[in-house]
Amino acid sequence: MAKAIPRIGSRRNGRIGSRNGRIGSRKSARRIPKGVIHVQASFNNTIVTVTDVRGRVLSWSSAGTCGFKGTRRGTPFAAQTAASNAIRKVVDQGMQRAGVMIKGPGLGRDAALRAIRRSGILLAFVRDVTPMPHNGCRPPKKRRV
């Protein structure tokens, strides 16, 4: 006689792959009124990440994923395009207010912020979170005395 297949207790009412009890529900089903927009502007690229207030990523974009190659990724226009691409997805999910955290020394800082202001999202705060060394790292010891 064939062996009985044991039932796994974590499978509730037989729906495999369901999320929140609904079949085929996706992340976009959530309505997020408030979030945080993180802009990382280096000299070579600009990355824009949109999260909810708990820090879970809702959408992201970078100058590289927008089709810019090489040194053009560091330009203000590339940063503006990346910011508008990332924000368009969350505006569709119902985001109205957001805070902005800007990090890095790149050229795309101001351009990304300008694109965020134009998107129609109300800004709660704009904060510069560029890491600054306080007296830096300890230098290596002298090689010869």
DSSP file with accessible surface (Angstrom, degrees, kcal/mol):
  #  RESIDUE AA STRUCTURE BP1 BP2  ACC     N-H-->O    O-->H-N    N-H-->O    O-->H-N    TCO  KAPPA ALPHA  PHI   PSI    X-CA   Y-CA   Z-CA
    1    1 A M              0   0  238      0, 0.0     2,-0.1     0, 0.0     0, 0.0   0.000 360.0 360.0 360.0 145.5    0.0    0.0    0.0
    2    2 A A        -     0   0   88      1,-0.1     2,-0.2     0, 0.0     0, 0.0  -0.356 360.0-107.6 -72.0 148.2    1.2    3.5   -0.8
    3    3 A K        -     0   0  199      1,-0.1     2,-0.2    -2,-0.1    -1,-0.1  -0.537  35.3-112.3 -76.3 139.6    2.5    5.7    2.0
    4    4 A A        -     0   0   88     -2,-0.2    -1,-0.1     1,-0.1     0, 0.0  -0.485  26.5-121.8 -73.4 139.7    0.3    8.6    3.1
    5    5 A I        -     0   0  160     -2,-0.2     2,-0.1     1,-0.0    -1,-0.1  -0.723  28.5-125.6 -82.6 122.5    1.5   12.1    2.3
    6    6 A P        -     0   0  110      0, 0.0     2,-0.3     0, 0.0    -1,-0.0  -0.454  21.3-122.5 -70.6 140.4    1.8   14.1    5.6
    7    7 A R        -     0   0  222     -2,-0.1     2,-0.5     1,-0.0     3,-0.0  -0.665  18.3-131.7 -83.4 135.3    0.0   17.4    5.6
    8    8 A I    >   -     0   0   97     -2,-0.3     3,-1.1     1,-0.1    -1,-0.0  -0.756   9.0-147.1 -89.8 128.0    2.1   20.5    6.3
    9    9 A G  T 3  S+     0   0   75     -2,-0.5    -1,-0.1     1,-0.2    -2,-0.0   0.746  90.0  66.5 -68.5 -25.0    0.4   22.7    9.0
   10   10 A S  T 3  S+     0   0  100      1,-0.1     2,-1.1     2,-0.1    -1,-0.2   0.676  78.1  92.4 -74.9 -13.4    1.6   26.0    7.6
   11   11 A R    X   -     0   0  125     -3,-1.1     3,-0.6     3,-0.1     2,-0.4  -0.694  69.9-155.5 -82.8 102.7   -0.5   25.6    4.5
   12   12 A R  G >   -     0   0  195     -2,-1.1     3,-1.8     3,-0.3    -2,-0.1  -0.651  66.8 -18.5 -85.4 137.9   -3.7   27.4    5.4
   13   13 A N  G 3  S-     0   0  130     -2,-0.4    -1,-0.2     1,-0.3     3,-0.1   0.756 112.0 -76.8  31.6  39.5   -6.9   26.3    3.5
   14   14 A G  G <  S+     0   0   48     -3,-0.6     2,-0.8     1,-0.2    -1,-0.3   0.521  89.8 137.7  70.2   6.4   -4.9   24.8    0.7
   15   15 A R    X   -     0   0  108     -3,-1.8     3,-0.7     2,-0.0     2,-0.4  -0.768  36.7-161.3 -92.3 112.3   -3.8   27.9   -1.1
   16   16 A I  T 3  S+     0   0  129     -2,-0.8    -5,-0.0     1,-0.2    -3,-0.0  -0.739  72.1  13.0 -92.7 135.8   -0.2   27.6   -2.1
   17   17 A G  T 3  S+     0   0   78     -2,-0.4     7,-0.4     1,-0.3    -1,-0.2   0.650  89.4 143.4  79.2  13.4    1.6   30.8   -2.9
   18   18 A S    <   -     0   0   44     -3,-0.7     2,-0.4     5,-0.1    -1,-0.3  -0.587  37.0-153.4 -86.8 153.8   -1.0   33.1   -1.5
   19   19 A R  B >  S-A   22   0A 110      3,-1.7     3,-1.6    -2,-0.2     6,-0.2  -0.994  77.5  -6.0-128.4 126.4   -0.1   36.3    0.3
   20   20 A N  T 3  S-     0   0  116     -2,-0.4    -1,-0.1     1,-0.3     3,-0.1   0.802 125.7 -65.5  60.3  27.1   -2.4   37.8    3.0
   21   21 A G  T 3  S+     0   0   39      1,-0.2     2,-0.4    -6,-0.1    -1,-0.3   0.417 113.0 110.7  80.9  -4.6   -5.0   35.1    2.1
   22   22 A R  B X   -A   19   0A 131     -3,-1.6    -3,-1.7    -7,-0.0     3,-1.1  -0.881  69.6-123.0-107.1 138.1   -5.5   36.5   -1.4
   23   23 A I  T 3  S+     0   0  133     -2,-0.4    -5,-0.1     1,-0.2    -6,-0.1  -0.562  91.0   2.3 -78.1 132.7   -4.4   34.6   -4.5
   24   24 A G  T 3  S+     0   0   61     -7,-0.4    -1,-0.2    -2,-0.3     2,-0.2   0.707  84.7 159.2  70.6  20.4   -2.0   36.5   -6.7
   25   25 A S    <   -     0   0   21     -3,-1.1     2,-0.2    -6,-0.2    -1,-0.2  -0.553  21.6-160.6 -77.0 143.1   -1.9   39.6   -4.6
   26   26 A R    >   -     0   0  183     -2,-0.2     3,-1.6     1,-0.1     4,-0.2  -0.687  33.5 -99.2-117.3 173.6    1.2   41.8   -5.3
   27   27 A K  G >  S+     0   0  111      1,-0.3     3,-1.8    -2,-0.2    -1,-0.1   0.821 116.1  67.9 -62.0 -31.5    3.1   44.5   -3.4
   28   28 A S  G 3  S+     0   0   79      1,-0.3    -1,-0.3     3,-0.0    -3,-0.0   0.634  81.9  76.3 -67.9 -10.2    1.3   47.2   -5.4
   29   29 A A  G <  S+     0   0   55     -3,-1.6    -1,-0.3     2,-0.1     2,-0.2   0.728  77.0  92.7 -71.8 -21.2   -2.0   46.3   -3.7
   30   30 A R  S <  S-     0   0   63     -3,-1.8     2,-0.6    -4,-0.2    -3,-0.0  -0.505  72.9-139.8 -73.7 142.4   -0.8   48.1   -0.6
   31   31 A R        -     0   0  180     -2,-0.2    63,-0.2    63,-0.1    -2,-0.1  -0.907  20.2-173.0-101.0 117.7   -1.8   51.8   -0.2
   32   32 A I        +     0   0   15     61,-1.1    64,-0.1    -2,-0.6     3,-0.1  -0.915  12.7 177.0-114.8 107.8    1.1   53.7    1.2
   33   33 A P  S    S+     0   0   79      0, 0.0    64,-2.2     0, 0.0    63,-2.2   0.807  70.1  34.5 -78.9 -26.0    0.3   57.4    2.1
   34   34 A K  E     +b   97   0B  90     61,-0.2    19,-0.6    62,-0.2     2,-0.3  -0.973  67.4 146.9-135.1 142.6    3.8   58.3    3.5
   35   35 A G  E     -bC  98  52B   2     62,-1.6    64,-1.8    -2,-0.4     2,-0.4  -0.865  38.8-105.1-155.2-172.0    7.3   57.2    2.7
   36   36 A V  E     -bC  99  51B  21     15,-2.6    15,-3.1    -2,-0.3     2,-0.6  -0.995  20.0-152.0-130.4 132.4   11.0   58.1    2.5
   37   37 A I  E     -bC 100  50B   0     62,-3.4    64,-2.9    -2,-0.4     2,-0.5  -0.932  11.2-161.6-107.1 120.1   13.0   58.8   -0.6
   38   38 A H  E     -bC 101  49B  64     11,-3.6    11,-2.8    -2,-0.6     2,-0.5  -0.908   4.1-168.6-103.8 126.7   16.7   58.0   -0.4
   39   39 A V  E     -bC 102  48B   1     62,-3.1    64,-3.1    -2,-0.5     2,-0.6  -0.970   4.5-170.9-117.2 119.9   19.0   59.7   -3.0
   40   40 A Q  E     -bC 103  47B  87      7,-3.2     7,-2.6    -2,-0.5     2,-0.7  -0.944   8.7-174.9-109.5 109.1   22.6   58.4   -3.3
   41   41 A A  E     + C   0  46B   1     62,-3.1    65,-3.1    -2,-0.6     5,-0.2  -0.868   9.4 167.0-111.2  99.3   24.5   60.7   -5.6
   42   42 A S        -     0   0   53      3,-2.3    66,-0.4    -2,-0.7    65,-0.3  -0.464  51.3-101.9 -96.0 179.3   28.0   59.6   -6.3
   43   43 A F  S    S+     0   0  139      1,-0.2    31,-0.1    63,-0.2    64,-0.1   0.773 120.4  38.0 -72.7 -23.5   30.2   61.1   -9.1
   44   44 A N  S    S+     0   0  108      1,-0.2     2,-0.3    29,-0.1    -1,-0.2   0.637 125.8   3.9-102.4 -18.0   29.6   58.1  -11.3
   45   45 A N        -     0   0   29     29,-0.2    -3,-2.3    18,-0.1     2,-0.4  -0.983  54.7-136.7-160.6 162.4   25.9   57.3  -10.7
   46   46 A T  E     -C   41   0B   0     -2,-0.3    17,-1.8    -5,-0.2     2,-0.5  -0.992  17.7-166.8-131.3 125.6   22.7   58.3   -8.9
   47   47 A I  E     -CD  40  62B  57     -7,-2.6    -7,-3.2    -2,-0.4     2,-0.5  -0.952   0.3-166.8-114.4 129.0   20.5   55.8   -7.1
   48   48 A V  E     -CD  39  61B   0     13,-3.4    13,-2.6    -2,-0.5     2,-0.4  -0.974   7.4-177.7-117.9 122.0   17.0   56.7   -5.9
   49   49 A T  E     -CD  38  60B  25    -11,-2.8   -11,-3.6    -2,-0.5     2,-0.5  -0.981  11.6-157.3-121.6 131.8   15.2   54.3   -3.6
   50   50 A V  E     +CD  37  59B   0      9,-3.5     8,-3.3    -2,-0.4     9,-1.7  -0.943  20.8 171.7-110.7 124.3   11.7   54.9   -2.3
   51   51 A T  E     -CD  36  57B   6    -15,-3.1   -15,-2.6    -2,-0.5     6,-0.2  -0.798  33.0-110.9-122.7 165.8   10.8   53.1    1.0
   52   52 A D  E >   -C   35   0B   9      4,-1.9     3,-1.8    -2,-0.3   -17,-0.2  -0.304  51.9 -87.2 -82.3-179.2    7.9   53.1    3.4
   53   53 A V  T 3  S+     0   0   97    -19,-0.6   -18,-0.1     1,-0.3    -1,-0.1   0.743 129.2  56.6 -67.5 -18.8    8.4   54.6    6.9
   54   54 A R  T 3  S-     0   0  195      2,-0.1    -1,-0.3   -18,-0.0   -19,-0.0   0.525 120.7-106.1 -87.1  -7.0    9.6   51.3    8.2
   55   55 A G    <   +     0   0   45     -3,-1.8     2,-0.4     1,-0.3    -2,-0.1   0.543  69.3 144.9  98.2   7.1   12.4   51.1    5.6
   56   56 A R        -     0   0  115      1,-0.1    -4,-1.9     2,-0.0    -1,-0.3  -0.680  54.5-114.6 -82.4 130.1   10.9   48.4    3.3
   57   57 A V  E     +D   51   0B  67     -2,-0.4    -6,-0.3    -6,-0.2     3,-0.1  -0.410  36.7 173.1 -71.0 128.8   11.8   49.2   -0.4
   58   58 A L  E     -     0   0B  24     -8,-3.3     2,-0.3     1,-0.4    -7,-0.2   0.780  68.1 -16.8-100.0 -43.4    8.8   50.0   -2.6
   59   59 A S  E     -D   50   0B   9     -9,-1.7    -9,-3.5     2,-0.0    -1,-0.4  -0.982  59.4-172.2-157.7 159.8   10.6   51.0   -5.8
   60   60 A W  E     +D   49   0B 133     -2,-0.3     2,-0.3   -11,-0.2   -11,-0.2  -0.976   3.2 178.7-150.4 160.0   14.1   52.1   -6.9
   61   61 A S  E     -D   48   0B   5    -13,-2.6   -13,-3.4    -2,-0.3     2,-0.3  -0.975   5.8-165.5-157.2 154.9   15.8   53.4   -9.9
   62   62 A S  E  >  -D   47   0B  10     -2,-0.3     4,-1.2   -15,-0.2   -15,-0.2  -0.938  38.4-108.5-139.0 165.6   19.3   54.4  -10.9
   63   63 A A  T  4>S+     0   0    0    -17,-1.8     5,-1.9    -2,-0.3     3,-0.2   0.860 119.5  55.4 -63.0 -31.8   20.8   56.4  -13.8
   64   64 A G  T >45S+     0   0   23      1,-0.2     3,-1.3   -18,-0.2    -1,-0.2   0.901 106.4  48.0 -67.6 -41.4   22.3   53.1  -15.1
   65   65 A T  T 345S+     0   0   84      1,-0.3    -1,-0.2     2,-0.1    -2,-0.2   0.698 102.6  65.1 -74.2 -16.4   18.9   51.3  -15.2
   66   66 A C  T 3<5S-     0   0   32     -4,-1.2    -1,-0.3    -3,-0.2    -2,-0.2   0.402 125.9 -96.8 -84.0   1.0   17.4   54.3  -17.0
   67   67 A G  T < 5S+     0   0   53     -3,-1.3     2,-0.3     1,-0.3    -3,-0.2   0.489  78.2 138.0 102.0   4.3   19.7   53.6  -20.0
   68   68 A F      < -     0   0   36     -5,-1.9     2,-0.3    10,-0.1    -1,-0.3  -0.679  34.2-161.1 -85.7 138.3   22.6   56.0  -19.3
   69   69 A K    >   -     0   0  143     -2,-0.3     3,-1.4     4,-0.0     4,-0.1  -0.868  43.4 -20.5-118.8 150.7   26.1   54.5  -19.9
   70   70 A G  G >  S-     0   0   47     -2,-0.3     3,-1.4     1,-0.2     4,-0.3  -0.211 124.5  -5.8  63.8-136.4   29.5   55.6  -18.8
   71   71 A T  G >  S+     0   0  131      1,-0.3     3,-1.2     2,-0.2    -1,-0.2   0.699 121.5  74.6 -72.1 -17.0   30.2   59.1  -17.6
   72   72 A R  G X  S+     0   0  151     -3,-1.4     3,-1.3     1,-0.3     6,-0.3   0.699  80.8  72.8 -69.4 -16.5   26.7   60.2  -18.5
   73   73 A R  G <  S+     0   0   82     -3,-1.4    -1,-0.3     1,-0.2   -27,-0.2   0.786  92.6  55.5 -66.2 -26.0   25.3   58.4  -15.5
   74   74 A G  G <  S+     0   0    4     -3,-1.2    33,-0.4    -4,-0.3    -1,-0.2   0.455  86.3 108.7 -85.9   1.4   26.8   61.1  -13.2
   75   75 A T  S <> S-     0   0   45     -3,-1.3     4,-1.7   -31,-0.2     5,-0.1  -0.362  78.2-119.2 -80.0 157.7   25.0   64.0  -15.0
   76   76 A P  H  > S+     0   0   60      0, 0.0     4,-2.3     0, 0.0     5,-0.2   0.867 113.2  56.5 -62.0 -34.7   22.2   66.0  -13.4
   77   77 A F  H  > S+     0   0  123      1,-0.2     4,-2.4     2,-0.2     5,-0.2   0.903 105.4  50.9 -66.2 -38.3   19.8   64.9  -16.2
   78   78 A A  H  > S+     0   0    0     -6,-0.3     4,-2.4     1,-0.2    -1,-0.2   0.908 110.6  49.7 -64.2 -38.4   20.4   61.2  -15.5
   79   79 A A  H  X S+     0   0    0     -4,-1.7     4,-2.5     2,-0.2    -2,-0.2   0.904 109.7  51.1 -66.3 -40.0   19.7   61.8  -11.8
   80   80 A Q  H  X S+     0   0   56     -4,-2.3     4,-2.4     2,-0.2    -2,-0.2   0.925 111.1  47.8 -63.7 -42.8   16.5   63.7  -12.7
   81   81 A T  H  X S+     0   0   30     -4,-2.4     4,-2.2     1,-0.2    -2,-0.2   0.917 111.9  49.8 -64.6 -43.1   15.3   60.8  -14.9
   82   82 A A  H  X S+     0   0    0     -4,-2.4     4,-2.1     1,-0.2    -2,-0.2   0.914 111.2  49.3 -62.9 -42.2   16.1   58.2  -12.2
   83   83 A A  H  X S+     0   0    0     -4,-2.5     4,-2.2     1,-0.2     5,-0.2   0.931 111.8  47.0 -65.4 -45.1   14.2   60.2   -9.6
   84   84 A S  H  X S+     0   0   42     -4,-2.4     4,-2.0     1,-0.2    -1,-0.2   0.882 111.6  52.0 -68.2 -32.5   11.1   60.6  -11.7
   85   85 A N  H  X S+     0   0   45     -4,-2.2     4,-0.9    -5,-0.2    -1,-0.2   0.914 112.2  45.3 -66.4 -42.8   11.1   56.9  -12.7
   86   86 A A  H  X S+     0   0    0     -4,-2.1     4,-0.8     1,-0.2    -2,-0.2   0.897 115.9  46.0 -68.6 -37.4   11.3   55.7   -9.1
   87   87 A I  H  X S+     0   0    2     -4,-2.2     4,-2.3     1,-0.2     5,-0.2   0.844 100.1  66.7 -78.2 -31.0    8.6   58.1   -7.9
   88   88 A R  H  X S+     0   0  143     -4,-2.0     4,-1.4     1,-0.2    -1,-0.2   0.891  99.8  52.7 -57.8 -37.4    6.2   57.4  -10.7
   89   89 A K  H  X S+     0   0  106     -4,-0.9     4,-0.6     1,-0.2    -1,-0.2   0.895 112.4  42.7 -66.3 -39.8    5.7   53.8   -9.4
   90   90 A V  H  <>S+     0   0    1     -4,-0.8     5,-2.0    -3,-0.2     4,-0.2   0.776 105.9  60.8 -82.5 -24.4    4.9   54.9   -5.8
   91   91 A V  H ><5S+     0   0   60     -4,-2.3     3,-1.4     1,-0.2    -1,-0.2   0.897 102.8  54.2 -65.5 -35.2    2.6   57.8   -6.8
   92   92 A D  H 3<5S+     0   0  121     -4,-1.4    -1,-0.2     1,-0.3    -2,-0.2   0.791 103.7  56.2 -65.4 -27.4    0.5   55.1   -8.5
   93   93 A Q  T 3<5S-     0   0   25     -4,-0.6   -61,-1.1    -3,-0.1    -1,-0.3   0.442 127.9 -98.2 -84.6  -1.6    0.4   53.3   -5.2
   94   94 A G  T < 5 +     0   0   13     -3,-1.4     2,-0.3     1,-0.2    -3,-0.2   0.692  62.9 161.6 100.1  19.5   -1.1   56.4   -3.5
   95   95 A M      < +     0   0    8     -5,-2.0    -1,-0.2     1,-0.2   -61,-0.2  -0.588   3.8 161.7 -76.7 131.5    1.9   58.1   -1.9
   96   96 A Q        +     0   0  118    -63,-2.2    26,-2.8    -2,-0.3     2,-0.4   0.684  59.6  37.4-116.5 -35.5    1.3   61.7   -1.0
   97   97 A R  E     +be  34 122B 118    -64,-2.2   -62,-1.6    24,-0.2    -1,-0.3  -0.946  62.4 163.8-125.3 145.8    3.9   62.7    1.5
   98   98 A A  E     -be  35 123B   0     24,-2.4    26,-2.8    -2,-0.4    27,-0.5  -0.992  29.4-132.4-154.9 155.1    7.5   61.8    1.8
   99   99 A G  E     -b   36   0B   2    -64,-1.8   -62,-3.4    -2,-0.3     2,-0.5  -0.775  25.3-138.2-102.0 155.5   10.8   62.7    3.5
  100  100 A V  E     -be  37 126B   0     25,-2.7    27,-3.1    -2,-0.3     2,-0.5  -0.967  14.0-170.3-121.5 128.9   14.0   63.0    1.5
  101  101 A M  E     -be  38 127B  39    -64,-2.9   -62,-3.1    -2,-0.5     2,-0.5  -0.982  10.7-166.0-115.4 119.2   17.4   61.7    2.6
  102  102 A I  E     +be  39 128B   8     25,-3.0    27,-2.7    -2,-0.5    28,-0.4  -0.917   8.7 178.6-111.3 130.3   20.3   62.8    0.3
  103  103 A K  E     +b   40   0B  85    -64,-3.1   -62,-3.1    -2,-0.5     3,-0.2  -0.981  36.3  31.7-131.3 139.0   23.7   61.2    0.5
  104  104 A G  S    S-     0   0   11     -2,-0.4   -62,-0.2   -64,-0.2    26,-0.1  -0.103  73.7 -94.2 106.9 164.9   26.9   61.7   -1.4
  105  105 A P  S    S+     0   0   83      0, 0.0   -63,-0.2     0, 0.0    -1,-0.1   0.349  71.6 130.3 -97.5   5.6   28.8   64.5   -3.2
  106  106 A G    >   -     0   0    5    -65,-3.1     3,-1.0    -3,-0.2   -63,-0.2   0.054  68.7-114.3 -70.5 171.2   27.6   63.9   -6.8
  107  107 A L  T 3> S+     0   0  116    -33,-0.4     4,-0.6   -65,-0.3     3,-0.4   0.689 106.9  69.9 -72.3 -19.3   26.2   66.4   -9.4
  108  108 A G  H 3> S+     0   0    0    -66,-0.4     4,-2.5     1,-0.2     5,-0.3   0.463  70.5  92.4 -83.7   0.1   22.7   64.7   -9.3
  109  109 A R  H <> S+     0   0   58     -3,-1.0     4,-1.9     1,-0.2    -1,-0.2   0.964  93.2  34.8 -58.0 -56.9   21.8   65.9   -5.8
  110  110 A D  H  > S+     0   0  106     -3,-0.4     4,-2.4     1,-0.2    -1,-0.2   0.888 117.7  52.9 -68.5 -39.1   20.0   69.1   -6.8
  111  111 A A  H  X S+     0   0    2     -4,-0.6     4,-2.1     2,-0.2    -1,-0.2   0.905 109.7  48.5 -65.1 -39.8   18.5   67.7  -10.0
  112  112 A A  H  X S+     0   0    0     -4,-2.5     4,-2.1     2,-0.2    -1,-0.2   0.925 111.8  49.6 -66.1 -40.8   17.0   64.7   -8.2
  113  113 A L  H  X S+     0   0   28     -4,-1.9     4,-2.3    -5,-0.3    -2,-0.2   0.903 109.4  51.9 -64.8 -39.0   15.5   67.0   -5.5
  114  114 A R  H  X S+     0   0  134     -4,-2.4     4,-1.8     1,-0.2    -1,-0.2   0.914 109.7  49.3 -63.2 -41.2   14.1   69.2   -8.2
  115  115 A A  H  X S+     0   0    4     -4,-2.1     4,-0.9     2,-0.2    -2,-0.2   0.883 109.5  52.2 -66.3 -35.3   12.5   66.2   -9.9
  116  116 A I  H ><>S+     0   0    0     -4,-2.1     5,-0.7     1,-0.2     3,-0.7   0.920 108.7  50.3 -67.1 -41.9   11.0   65.0   -6.5
  117  117 A R  H ><5S+     0   0  154     -4,-2.3     3,-0.9     1,-0.2    -1,-0.2   0.878 110.0  50.5 -63.3 -37.1    9.4   68.5   -5.9
  118  118 A R  H 3<5S+     0   0  156     -4,-1.8    -1,-0.2     1,-0.2    -2,-0.2   0.685  92.5  77.5 -73.1 -17.6    7.9   68.5   -9.4
  119  119 A S  T <<5S-     0   0   40     -4,-0.9    -1,-0.2    -3,-0.7    -2,-0.2   0.644 107.1-113.9 -71.6 -15.0    6.3   65.0   -8.9
  120  120 A G  T < 5S+     0   0   63     -3,-0.9     2,-0.4     1,-0.3    -3,-0.1   0.448  71.8 133.6  96.7   0.4    3.5   66.3   -6.7
  121  121 A I      < -     0   0    8     -5,-0.7     2,-0.4   -24,-0.0    -1,-0.3  -0.708  57.9-125.1 -83.8 133.4    4.6   64.6   -3.5
  122  122 A L  E     -e   97   0B 118    -26,-2.8   -24,-2.4    -2,-0.4     2,-0.5  -0.647  23.7-133.5 -77.3 131.4    4.6   66.9   -0.4
  123  123 A L  E     -e   98   0B  47     -2,-0.4   -24,-0.2   -26,-0.2     3,-0.1  -0.762  20.6-173.5 -93.7 123.3    8.0   66.9    1.3
  124  124 A A  E    S-     0   0B  55    -26,-2.8     2,-0.3    -2,-0.5   -25,-0.2   0.879  73.0 -16.2 -77.6 -41.6    8.0   66.5    5.1
  125  125 A F  E     -     0   0B  70    -27,-0.5   -25,-2.7     2,-0.0     2,-0.4  -0.986  50.5-143.8-157.8 157.6   11.7   67.1    5.3
  126  126 A V  E     -e  100   0B  65     -2,-0.3     2,-0.4   -27,-0.2   -25,-0.2  -0.983  29.0-178.6-126.6 117.8   14.9   67.2    3.3
  127  127 A R  E     -e  101   0B 129    -27,-3.1   -25,-3.0    -2,-0.4     2,-0.7  -0.952  25.2-140.5-125.2 136.3   17.9   65.8    5.2
  128  128 A D  E     +e  102   0B  91     -2,-0.4   -25,-0.2   -27,-0.2   -27,-0.1  -0.861  22.9 173.4 -93.3 116.7   21.6   65.5    4.1
  129  129 A V        +     0   0   55    -27,-2.7   -26,-0.2    -2,-0.7    -1,-0.1  -0.038  19.2 148.7-115.2  29.9   22.9   62.2    5.5
  130  130 A T        -     0   0   38    -28,-0.4     2,-0.2   -26,-0.1   -27,-0.1  -0.475  54.0-115.1 -64.0 126.4   26.3   62.2    3.8
  131  131 A P        -     0   0   97      0, 0.0    -1,-0.1     0, 0.0    -2,-0.1  -0.486  32.6-164.4 -68.7 130.7   28.7   60.4    6.2
  132  132 A M        -     0   0  137     -2,-0.2     2,-0.3     4,-0.0     4,-0.0  -0.970  17.4-127.6-116.8 127.2   31.4   62.7    7.6
  133  133 A P        -     0   0  102      0, 0.0     2,-1.0     0, 0.0     4,-0.0  -0.573  12.2-145.4 -73.4 131.4   34.5   61.4    9.2
  134  134 A H  S    S-     0   0  177     -2,-0.3    -2,-0.0     1,-0.2     0, 0.0  -0.822  86.9 -28.9 -95.7  94.5   35.2   62.8   12.7
  135  135 A N  S    S-     0   0  165     -2,-1.0    -1,-0.2     3,-0.0     0, 0.0   0.495 104.1-121.6  71.6   4.4   39.0   62.9   12.6
  136  136 A G        -     0   0   47      2,-0.1     2,-0.1     3,-0.0    -2,-0.1   0.049  47.4 -29.7  69.0-169.9   39.0   59.9   10.3
  137  137 A C  S    S-     0   0  125      1,-0.1    -2,-0.0    -4,-0.0     0, 0.0  -0.395  72.5 -91.5 -80.2 161.3   40.6   56.5   10.6
  138  138 A R        -     0   0  235     -2,-0.1    -1,-0.1     1,-0.1     3,-0.1  -0.571  48.4-118.0 -72.3 132.5   43.7   55.8   12.6
  139  139 A P        -     0   0   97      0, 0.0     3,-0.1     0, 0.0    -1,-0.1  -0.305  33.5 -94.6 -70.9 155.7   46.7   56.1   10.3
  140  140 A P        -     0   0  117      0, 0.0     3,-0.1     0, 0.0     2,-0.0  -0.351  48.1 -97.5 -67.5 152.8   49.0   53.1    9.7
  141  141 A K        -     0   0  191      1,-0.1     2,-0.0    -3,-0.1    -3,-0.0  -0.296  49.9 -86.3 -70.0 156.4   52.0   52.8   12.0
  142  142 A K        -     0   0  172      1,-0.1    -1,-0.1    -3,-0.1     3,-0.1  -0.322  30.2-143.0 -64.6 142.1   55.3   54.0   10.6
  143  143 A R  S    S+     0   0  216      1,-0.2     2,-0.4    -3,-0.1    -1,-0.1   0.916  80.7  18.2 -75.0 -46.9   57.2   51.4    8.5
  144  144 A R              0   0  195      0, 0.0    -1,-0.2     0, 0.0    -2,-0.0  -0.980 360.0 360.0-129.0 147.6   60.8   52.3    9.7
  145  145 A V              0   0  194     -2,-0.4    -2,-0.0    -3,-0.1     0, 0.0  -0.576 360.0 360.0 -99.6 360.0   62.1   54.2   12.7
